[in-house]
Amino acid sequence: MEDIRIYCENSGSYVMVPMGTTLKELSDKSCPGPMLAALVDNKLKSLDYVIINPHNVRFVGYDHPDGRRTYIRSLCFVLQNVVREMFPDKVLAIDYSLPSGLYCEVRELEPMEDGRPKVFFMTDDQIQEVEDRMREIVEADLPFTKEMLELEECERLFAANHQYEKVHLFKTLGRFHNSVYFLDGKADTFYGPLAPSTGFLKTFEIMGFNEGFCLQYPMDGCPDKVLRMKRQSKLATALGEHSDWCSIMGVSGIGKLNEKVLSGEIVDLINLSEALHERKYAEIADQIYARRGSVKIVFIAGPSSSGKTSTSKRLALQCRILGLNPKVIELDNYFVEREMTPKDENGEYDFECLGAMDLDLLGRQLNDLLDGKEVEIPRFDFKEGRKYFEGNMMQLHEKDILIMEGIHALNPAMILGVDPAKVFRVYASALTSLSIDENNNISTSDNRMLRRMIRDNRTRGVSPESTIMRWQSVRRGENRNIFPYQENADAVFNSAHIFELPVLKYYAEPLLRRISPTSPAYVEATRMLKFLGYIVALSPAEIAAIPPTSILREFIDGQTL
């Protein structure tokens, strides 16, 4: 049998293997530690992939983002099998991401009268039984396998499993054959490779949370320990509200959303979603107005591409309707001089850390404004790295309120000397609860990265490749400076729109296709293109129905705020 020459990036050497060797067989010989998947010529493959041509191969474990996603997908399949075994007349929904893992519910087959799912409340003992049974399956080291099935067989199979979101998705994709995974004779679909077998999934826990439970998986950089449980109730409430609203609208999965697009009903959904946003802005403005005797400062924080700028402008409009007079101060004008900026572990200026802010000046000016004094607001010149005072004077009168947005706005340490009773904090983020189907949720991070890619390419000429390559650094900054302080918010604004993924697909797909197969961003671009492949894009005429005040216009252009 002919031998094939493979370059293994992990070892930095070439190896010769017989044609027909699997990646799993190669990884067992070439790599220490458990490998979960592999990048073959920059394309993600499962380890059952058979080698018949020369390739560049890089094996990935849990220390790689694609390895972590492979682990989590595989763990979800084990959970799905156990729930199906223990509760055959119910269905598992892996609803959305929490800071500590994935929020899951076991649901009755029939929803409530208003369309919301009817949750089956599990006891602590039942939750423990699910975890114990999962550990038995992991200990048995059962293989994951994949088959290509015809469309009709897929529809029949998943209708019998009561997974109707999958059925709707298959129908709207119109593919004659689809990949279906099997574990111990039970079928499911996942939109990426799985681990070779259940024995790779040693680390997980299940904790009761709200009406369901949280499936916890290993920490980044520490595959033997699960994520620490964080019960962030405000964030979970916002995600739950969005999930319920999607269900009430009859669009709890991508399949149903595709049906709305294909049937020409999407404009009505756009109008309803925009009306919901307007209602939420008004509710937050009402809360601020109710505390007008004390509150004089509104801080807005959120991760990248959450729509903070649009949120501040729309919130300001609602406050004006109530008779308040919003004034805006850019927190970016309160950086310390460049030579005073702290540096990170690589010796680079760390502009995202709290120490990069001139907290003394900010606190002093805020207190002066609260005392009714007039202050001179600085302007920070980013090119020169210095503040300038150019006569921009400000004073707060009776009906005036300050609106300020920035990454540290929820961190109490930013304004230690300012009376907290005078401050109202808003957390804004695109907290999508829409799922691909019952057990494949959509990452809020992916949603925001698409937003940023489209906006930065349009407004700053930033390539989609650059956005992808910088995203992990952006995420590290968010994990350090924003997410730990989410629960300090007085109000949470969810900037996600139920209709936005078909919009983002229209703009993002051509950008992602520009990325070369030799680029280090190609793996992520391919993953995002595969994800977008399950979504039916809006037409230009349908996109034109999005109002000019929409938060999405901040990213796709045409905003009039």
Secondary structure, 3 states (H helix, E strand, C coil): CCEEEEEECCCCEEEEEECCCEHHHHHHHHCCCCCCEEEECCEEECCCCECCCCEEEEEECCCCHHHHHHHHHHHHHHHHHHHHHHCCCEEEEEEEEECCEEEEEEEECCCCCCCCCCECCCCHHHHHHHHHHHHHHHHHCCEEEEEEEEHHHHHHHHHHCCCHHHHHHHHHHCCCEEEEEEECCEEECCCCCCCCEHHHCCCCEEEEECCEEEEECEECCEEEEECCCCCCHHHHHHHHHHHHHHHHCCCCEHHHHHHHHHCCCHHHHHHHHHHHHHHHHHHHHHHHHHCCCCCCEEEEECCCCCCHHHHHHHHHHHHHHCCCEEEECCHHHHECCHHHCCECCCCCECCCCHHHECHHHHHHHHHHHHCCCCEECCEEECCCCEEECCCCEECCCCCEEEEEECCCCCCHHHHCCCCHHHEEEEEEECCCCCEEECCEECCHHHHHHHHHHHHHHHHHCCCHHHHHHHHHHHHHHHHHHCHHHHHHCCEEEECCCCCHHHHHHHHHHHHHHCCCCCCCCHHHHHHHHHHHCCCCCCCHHHHCCCCCCCCCHHHHCCCCC
